[in-house]
Amino acid sequence: MHLSRPRRSPWRELVLVASLLAWGICQASGQISIISSLGIEGYEALLELQNVPEGVQEYSWHRGASDSADSMIVSYQPPSQAWQPGPMYSSRENVTVKGHLVIKDSLLNDTGSYTVRVDLGNETQRATGWLEIHEWEDDPGISANTTSVVEYRDPMVVFCHTNVTDATRIQWYVNALNVSSNEQMTISPDRKTLILHQLSRYDFMIRCGIENVLGFPQKSDIIFPKVFYGPDSVLLRTKPSNFSSVLAAEVGSAVQLDCTSTSSPGPTYRWIHNGSFLSSAASLNFPSLTWEQMGRYRCIVENPVAGLSFYRNVRIQRPRKCPLLSGTIPEIRTGFYLSGSLVVFFIGMTVLGGVYLCGVLIYFLITRFSTSKCASKVPTLWNLKPRTVRDAAKMPQLALPVGTIDGTSNSIMIITAVPIRGHSL
C-alpha cells in the first residue's frame, strides 16, 4: 500500500459529519459519545470516546445497541486497573486507559453497533456508535495493447483493472504526474482506459491508482513503454578538418571520416563512394590516400524500426596551390571571378580607349590654335595702314546716303584720312 496525503471520500465525509453532529450534541448535553469510524479488514479498528468526564470508575463495552450482561465484550476499571472479559469477547478486543475500544485484526463481521456504559460513581452514562469494516481492495492491475511505439507516430492504449465503480476514485499517472484528458491523451468516462495519442522519448512511466475507503491511494505496477526515435541529425567529423563539405588532402596522406548519430534502437550506417556502396561501418580510415579514393562520399544513417534516415556529404580532393602562400587552400570559388583571357581583353580595351581619347584631345587643341592665328591676319577697313600716297589712293571709300529737306537724297563721300608713313597731311 502506498501512503501519501489522503483525499476525502464520500464514506469519510459521511462518517465525519455524523461524528461532528454526535460530538456537538453530546457536548451540549454533557454526555459522552462514540466517534463512528471506518476500518479495513485485517487491520486495527478503533472506537474512540469523546466528552469523557474525570473520575470514571468503570468502562463497559457491549456489542449491539444495549448494555445487557449477555452482550458485554469487556469491562475495565481504571482505579484498580481490573479487566474482565464478557460473553462477546473474542480475544481481539481491548480497552485503553481513556476508555477507547481497540479491535485487532478486524473482520468484516465486526461491522455493527457498539454501546459503552461509563460508571462515574454518582451516575452512569451510555453511548452507542457504529463501526464499519471494509474489505481491503487489492491494488489495481494494469495492461496495454503494446509497449513499443514510434515517437510521435504510434498510439498506445492502457487499461486499469479494478473493481472500483466510483470513477472519481481512479487516477492515472504519467511520469509520476497525475494526468487528465488533454490534446495528447484521452481518459474514458469510467476512467479505466487511458489512450495516449502519441508518446515522446521522455514518456518513460505509466501507471494507474485507486483511492481506498480511507482516502489512501493504492497504485498499480508500472509500465515502462519502449519509445523508438531518431535519428534527428547526422554529425560528420573528418581528419583533417573539412571546409564547406570539401576535404583537401594530398595523395598518400592519412584521412579519417567519422559519422555519428543518436537513435533508438541504434542506427545503421552506409557509406556511398561515387554512387557505389562502400562500407556499413560508422567510420572510414585511409592510412595512405590513393587516387581511387578521391571523390564524393555520402554517409547514410537509418533507423529501421522508426523508418527514418539522414545523410551527409563530403568530397575529398587535392588542395589547390596558392602561388602567394606557402600553404595550400581548397579549390573554392566564391564571389566575382574573371578568367585570364577576359582580364587580358579588358586591359587591351582600356589601353586602346586611352590612346583614342589622347588623340582626340590633341586634334582639338591643334585645330583651336590654328583658327586663332588665321583670324588675326585678315585685313579690315580700320586696320589698313597705307605706306605711300599711292597706296592711300587705292584704299576703299565709303559713301553714305544723306537725306535733304526737299526729300531728295544725296550721297556723301567719306574719305578717311590715314597718315602715311613718312608723310604728313
C-alpha positions as CSV (number, residue, x, y, z in Angstrom):
1,M,0.0,0.0,0.0
2,H,1.4,3.4,-1.0
3,L,0.7,6.1,1.6
4,S,0.5,9.8,0.7
5,R,-1.7,12.6,1.7
6,P,-5.2,11.1,1.8
7,R,-8.0,12.6,-0.2
8,R,-11.6,12.8,1.0
9,S,-14.0,10.1,0.0
10,P,-17.8,10.0,0.3
11,W,-17.6,7.5,3.2
12,R,-15.2,9.6,5.2
13,E,-17.3,12.7,4.7
14,L,-20.4,10.9,5.9
15,V,-18.7,9.5,9.0
16,L,-17.1,12.9,9.7
17,V,-20.4,14.7,9.6
18,A,-22.1,12.1,11.8
19,S,-19.3,12.2,14.3
20,L,-19.3,16.0,14.5
21,L,-23.0,16.1,15.0
22,A,-22.9,13.5,17.7
23,W,-20.0,15.2,19.5
24,G,-21.7,18.6,19.3
25,I,-25.0,17.2,20.7
26,C,-23.3,15.3,23.5
27,Q,-21.1,18.3,24.5
28,A,-24.2,20.5,24.7
29,S,-25.9,17.9,26.9
30,G,-22.7,16.9,28.8
31,Q,-23.0,13.3,27.6
32,I,-20.2,11.0,26.4
33,S,-20.2,10.0,22.7
34,I,-18.5,7.4,20.3
35,I,-16.8,8.6,17.2
36,S,-18.0,6.2,14.4
37,S,-15.2,5.2,12.2
38,L,-14.2,3.1,9.2
39,G,-11.9,0.1,9.3
40,I,-10.1,-2.2,6.8
41,E,-10.3,-5.9,7.2
42,G,-7.2,-7.3,8.8
43,Y,-6.1,-4.0,10.3
44,E,-6.7,-2.5,13.7
45,A,-10.1,-0.8,14.3
46,L,-10.8,1.9,16.9
47,L,-13.9,3.2,18.6
48,E,-13.0,6.4,20.3
49,L,-14.8,8.1,23.2
50,Q,-15.4,11.8,23.4
51,N,-16.5,14.2,26.2
52,V,-15.5,11.8,28.9
53,P,-15.6,13.4,32.4
54,E,-13.0,12.8,35.2
55,G,-13.3,10.2,37.8
56,V,-14.6,7.3,35.8
57,Q,-15.0,4.1,37.8
58,E,-15.7,1.6,35.0
59,Y,-15.8,1.3,31.2
60,S,-18.1,-1.5,30.0
61,W,-18.2,-2.2,26.2
62,H,-21.1,-4.2,24.7
63,R,-21.9,-5.5,21.2
64,G,-25.2,-4.1,19.9
65,A,-27.4,-1.2,21.0
66,S,-28.0,-2.4,24.6
67,D,-25.7,-2.8,27.6
68,S,-27.0,-6.1,28.8
69,A,-24.7,-8.6,30.5
70,D,-25.1,-11.1,27.6
71,S,-23.8,-8.5,25.1
72,M,-20.7,-7.4,27.1
73,I,-17.4,-7.6,25.4
74,V,-15.0,-6.4,28.0
75,S,-15.0,-4.3,31.2
76,Y,-12.2,-2.1,32.6
77,Q,-11.9,-0.4,36.0
78,P,-9.3,2.4,35.9
79,P,-8.9,2.8,39.7
80,S,-7.9,-0.8,40.3
81,Q,-6.9,-1.5,36.6
82,A,-9.1,-4.6,36.8
83,W,-10.0,-6.1,33.5
84,Q,-12.9,-8.5,32.9
85,P,-13.9,-10.2,29.6
86,G,-17.6,-10.8,28.7
87,P,-19.6,-13.3,26.6
88,M,-18.9,-11.4,23.4
89,Y,-15.1,-11.2,23.9
90,S,-13.1,-12.8,21.1
91,S,-9.5,-12.2,22.4
92,R,-9.0,-9.4,19.9
93,E,-10.7,-6.6,21.9
94,N,-9.0,-4.3,24.4
95,V,-9.9,-1.1,26.4
96,T,-7.4,1.7,26.7
97,V,-6.8,3.9,29.8
98,K,-9.0,6.6,28.2
99,G,-11.8,4.1,27.6
100,H,-11.4,3.6,23.8
101,L,-12.2,0.2,22.3
102,V,-9.5,-1.3,20.2
103,I,-10.2,-4.3,17.9
104,K,-7.1,-6.0,16.4
105,D,-7.2,-7.9,13.1
106,S,-10.7,-6.6,12.4
107,L,-13.1,-8.8,10.4
108,L,-16.0,-7.9,8.1
109,N,-18.5,-9.3,10.7
110,D,-17.2,-6.8,13.2
111,T,-19.3,-4.2,11.4
112,G,-22.3,-3.1,13.6
113,S,-23.4,-1.1,16.6
114,Y,-21.4,-0.8,19.8
115,T,-22.5,0.5,23.2
116,V,-20.4,1.8,26.1
117,R,-21.6,2.2,29.7
118,V,-19.5,4.6,31.8
119,D,-19.8,4.4,35.6
120,L,-19.0,7.8,37.2
121,G,-19.8,6.7,40.8
122,N,-22.7,9.0,41.3
123,E,-24.2,8.5,37.8
124,T,-24.0,6.2,34.8
125,Q,-23.8,7.4,31.1
126,R,-24.3,5.4,28.0
127,A,-23.5,6.0,24.3
128,T,-23.9,4.0,21.1
129,G,-21.7,4.2,17.9
130,W,-21.2,2.5,14.6
131,L,-18.2,0.6,13.3
132,E,-17.8,-0.1,9.5
133,I,-15.3,-2.7,8.4
134,H,-14.5,-2.8,4.7
135,E,-12.7,-5.5,2.7
136,W,-9.3,-4.5,1.7
137,E,-9.2,-3.6,-2.0
138,D,-6.4,-5.1,-4.0
139,D,-4.0,-2.9,-5.8
140,P,-5.3,-2.3,-9.4
141,G,-3.8,-4.2,-12.3
142,I,-2.6,-2.6,-15.5
143,S,-2.1,-3.7,-19.1
144,A,-1.5,-2.2,-22.5
145,N,-2.2,-3.1,-26.1
146,T,1.6,-2.5,-26.8
147,T,4.6,-1.3,-25.0
148,S,6.7,-0.5,-28.1
149,V,5.8,2.6,-30.1
150,V,7.5,5.0,-32.5
151,E,7.9,8.6,-31.2
152,Y,5.1,11.0,-32.3
153,R,3.6,8.3,-34.5
154,D,2.0,5.3,-32.8
155,P,-0.8,5.5,-30.2
156,M,-0.9,3.4,-27.0
157,V,-3.9,2.2,-25.1
158,V,-3.6,1.3,-21.3
159,F,-6.2,-0.4,-19.2
160,C,-6.6,-0.2,-15.4
161,H,-8.1,-3.4,-13.9
162,T,-10.1,-2.7,-10.7
163,N,-13.5,-3.5,-9.1
164,V,-13.9,0.2,-8.1
165,T,-17.0,1.6,-9.7
166,D,-16.7,5.1,-8.5
167,A,-14.8,6.9,-11.3
168,T,-13.6,9.7,-9.1
169,R,-11.5,7.2,-7.1
170,I,-9.5,6.1,-10.2
171,Q,-6.4,8.1,-11.1
172,W,-3.8,8.0,-13.9
173,Y,-0.1,8.8,-13.6
174,V,2.3,9.6,-16.5
175,N,5.9,10.2,-15.4
176,A,4.7,10.2,-11.8
177,L,2.3,13.1,-12.5
178,N,-1.4,12.9,-12.1
179,V,-2.9,13.5,-15.5
180,S,-6.3,14.2,-17.1
181,S,-7.7,14.3,-20.7
182,N,-5.9,16.7,-23.0
183,E,-4.6,17.0,-26.5
184,Q,-2.1,14.2,-26.1
185,M,-4.3,11.7,-24.2
186,T,-7.9,10.8,-23.5
187,I,-9.3,9.1,-20.4
188,S,-12.6,7.1,-20.8
189,P,-15.7,8.2,-18.8
190,D,-15.2,5.3,-16.3
191,R,-11.5,6.3,-16.1
192,K,-10.4,2.7,-16.6
193,T,-8.9,3.3,-20.0
194,L,-6.1,5.7,-21.0
195,I,-5.4,6.4,-24.7
196,L,-2.1,8.1,-25.4
197,H,-2.3,9.5,-28.9
198,Q,1.4,10.0,-29.2
199,L,4.4,9.4,-27.0
200,S,7.8,11.0,-26.8
201,R,11.1,9.6,-25.7
202,Y,10.6,11.3,-22.4
203,D,7.5,9.4,-21.5
204,F,9.0,6.6,-19.5
205,M,6.5,5.6,-16.8
206,I,2.7,4.9,-16.9
207,R,0.6,3.6,-14.0
208,C,-3.0,3.9,-12.6
209,G,-4.2,4.0,-9.0
210,I,-7.3,4.0,-6.9
211,E,-8.3,5.6,-3.6
212,N,-9.4,3.2,-0.9
213,V,-12.2,3.9,1.6
214,L,-9.8,5.5,4.0
215,G,-8.6,8.0,1.3
216,F,-5.2,6.5,0.8
217,P,-4.0,5.8,-2.8
218,Q,-3.3,2.2,-4.0
219,K,-1.2,2.1,-7.2
220,S,-0.7,-0.4,-9.8
221,D,2.6,-1.7,-11.2
222,I,4.5,0.5,-13.6
223,I,4.5,0.1,-17.4
224,F,7.8,1.3,-19.0
225,P,7.0,2.0,-22.7
226,K,9.7,1.5,-25.2
227,V,9.7,4.5,-27.5
228,F,11.7,4.3,-30.7
229,Y,13.1,7.6,-32.0
230,G,15.7,9.2,-34.3
231,P,17.9,9.8,-35.9
232,D,17.4,13.5,-35.5
233,S,20.6,14.6,-37.3
234,V,24.0,13.3,-38.6
235,L,27.3,14.6,-37.3
236,L,30.3,14.1,-39.7
237,R,33.8,14.6,-38.4
238,T,36.9,14.4,-40.6
239,K,40.6,14.4,-40.1
240,P,41.9,16.7,-41.5
241,S,39.0,19.1,-40.9
242,N,36.9,19.9,-44.0
243,F,35.6,23.3,-45.1
244,S,32.2,23.6,-46.7
245,S,31.9,19.8,-47.3
246,V,35.2,19.8,-49.2
247,L,38.2,17.9,-47.7
248,A,41.5,18.8,-49.1
249,A,44.1,16.0,-48.9
250,E,47.2,15.0,-50.8
251,V,47.7,11.5,-52.2
252,G,49.4,9.4,-49.6
253,S,48.1,11.4,-46.6
254,A,46.0,10.0,-43.8
255,V,42.3,10.7,-43.9
256,Q,39.6,9.7,-41.4
257,L,35.8,10.1,-41.7
258,D,33.6,9.6,-38.6
259,C,29.8,9.5,-38.9
260,T,27.7,9.6,-35.7
261,S,24.0,9.9,-34.8
262,T,21.6,9.2,-31.9
263,S,18.5,7.0,-32.2
264,S,16.7,4.1,-30.5
265,P,17.4,1.4,-31.5
266,G,20.9,2.2,-32.5
267,P,21.3,3.4,-36.1
268,T,22.8,1.5,-39.1
269,Y,25.4,3.2,-41.3
270,R,26.0,3.1,-45.0
271,W,28.9,4.8,-46.9
272,I,28.5,5.5,-50.6
273,H,31.6,6.4,-52.7
274,N,31.0,8.0,-56.1
275,G,27.5,6.4,-56.2
276,S,28.6,2.9,-55.2
277,F,28.2,1.1,-51.8
278,L,31.5,1.2,-49.9
279,S,31.0,0.2,-46.2
280,S,28.5,-0.3,-43.4
281,A,30.8,0.9,-40.7
282,A,30.4,4.2,-38.8
283,S,33.9,5.3,-39.7
284,L,36.3,5.2,-42.7
285,N,40.0,5.3,-42.2
286,F,42.5,5.8,-45.1
287,P,46.1,5.5,-43.8
288,S,47.5,6.4,-47.2
289,L,45.1,8.1,-49.6
290,T,45.1,6.9,-53.2
291,W,43.8,8.5,-56.4
292,E,41.0,5.9,-56.5
293,Q,39.8,7.0,-53.0
294,M,39.3,10.6,-54.1
295,G,35.8,11.8,-54.9
296,R,32.3,12.1,-53.3
297,Y,31.4,10.3,-50.1
298,R,27.9,10.1,-48.5
299,C,27.2,8.8,-45.0
300,I,23.6,7.5,-44.6
301,V,22.2,6.9,-41.1
302,E,19.0,4.8,-40.8
303,N,16.6,3.7,-38.0
304,P,15.0,0.5,-39.4
305,V,12.3,0.5,-36.8
306,A,11.3,4.1,-36.9
307,G,11.8,4.2,-40.7
308,L,13.8,7.4,-40.6
309,S,17.1,8.2,-42.3
310,F,19.5,11.2,-42.7
311,Y,22.7,11.6,-44.7
312,R,25.7,14.0,-45.0
313,N,28.1,14.5,-48.0
314,V,31.8,15.3,-48.2
315,R,34.2,15.5,-51.1
316,I,37.9,14.5,-51.0
317,Q,40.1,16.3,-53.5
318,R,43.6,17.5,-53.9
319,P,44.3,21.0,-52.5
320,R,44.9,23.8,-54.9
321,K,48.3,25.5,-54.6
322,C,48.3,29.2,-53.9
323,P,51.4,31.0,-55.5
324,L,51.4,33.8,-52.9
325,L,51.3,31.4,-49.9
326,S,53.5,28.6,-48.9
327,G,50.5,26.5,-47.8
328,T,47.5,25.1,-49.8
329,I,43.9,26.1,-49.9
330,P,40.9,24.2,-51.2
331,E,39.6,25.0,-54.6
332,I,36.6,27.0,-53.6
333,R,35.4,29.9,-55.7
334,T,33.1,32.4,-54.2
335,G,32.0,35.9,-55.3
336,F,33.0,37.6,-58.7
337,Y,35.5,35.7,-60.8
338,L,37.2,36.5,-64.2
339,S,39.3,34.2,-66.3
340,G,42.8,35.1,-67.6
341,S,41.7,35.7,-71.2
342,L,39.0,38.1,-70.1
343,V,41.5,40.0,-67.9
344,V,43.8,40.5,-71.0
345,F,40.9,41.6,-73.2
346,F,39.8,44.2,-70.7
347,I,43.3,45.5,-70.2
348,G,43.8,45.9,-74.0
349,M,40.5,47.7,-74.5
350,T,41.4,50.1,-71.7
351,V,44.8,50.9,-73.3
352,L,43.2,51.5,-76.8
353,G,40.5,53.6,-75.3
354,G,43.1,55.8,-73.5
355,V,45.1,56.2,-76.8
356,Y,42.0,57.2,-78.7
357,L,41.0,59.8,-76.1
358,C,44.5,61.3,-76.1
359,G,44.4,61.6,-79.9
360,V,41.1,63.4,-79.9
361,L,42.3,65.8,-77.3
362,I,45.5,66.6,-79.3
363,Y,43.5,67.1,-82.5
364,F,41.1,69.5,-80.7
365,L,44.0,71.6,-79.3
366,I,45.8,71.9,-82.7
367,T,42.6,72.9,-84.5
368,R,41.7,75.6,-82.0
369,F,45.2,77.1,-82.1
370,S,45.3,77.3,-86.0
371,T,41.9,79.0,-86.2
372,S,43.0,81.8,-83.8
373,K,46.2,82.6,-85.9
374,C,44.4,82.9,-89.2
375,A,41.7,85.2,-87.8
376,S,44.3,87.7,-86.6
377,K,45.7,88.1,-90.2
378,V,42.5,89.1,-92.1
379,P,42.6,92.9,-93.2
380,T,39.8,95.2,-92.2
381,L,38.8,98.8,-93.1
382,W,40.1,100.2,-89.9
383,N,43.3,98.3,-89.5
384,L,44.6,99.2,-93.1
385,K,47.6,101.4,-92.9
386,P,49.0,102.5,-96.3
387,R,52.7,103.1,-96.7
388,T,52.6,105.6,-99.6
389,V,50.2,108.2,-101.1
390,R,49.6,105.9,-104.0
391,D,48.5,103.2,-101.5
392,A,46.2,105.6,-99.8
393,A,44.5,106.4,-103.1
394,K,43.8,102.8,-103.7
395,M,42.1,102.4,-100.3
396,P,38.3,101.8,-100.5
397,Q,36.0,104.7,-99.9
398,L,32.7,104.7,-98.0
399,A,29.7,106.5,-99.4
400,L,26.8,107.2,-97.0
401,P,23.3,108.3,-98.2
402,V,22.2,111.7,-96.7
403,G,18.7,112.9,-96.8
404,T,17.8,116.6,-97.7
405,I,15.0,119.0,-96.8
406,D,13.2,118.7,-100.1
407,G,13.2,115.0,-100.0
408,T,16.0,114.4,-102.4
409,S,18.8,112.2,-101.4
410,N,22.5,112.8,-102.0
411,S,25.5,110.7,-101.2
412,I,28.4,112.0,-99.1
413,M,31.7,110.6,-99.8
414,I,33.7,109.9,-96.7
415,I,37.4,109.9,-97.2
416,T,39.3,108.5,-94.4
417,A,42.4,110.4,-93.6
418,V,45.0,107.9,-92.8
419,P,48.5,109.1,-92.0
420,I,51.1,107.8,-94.4
421,R,54.3,106.6,-93.1
422,G,56.9,109.3,-93.7
423,H,54.3,111.9,-94.8
424,S,52.0,114.4,-93.1
425,L,48.7,115.6,-94.3
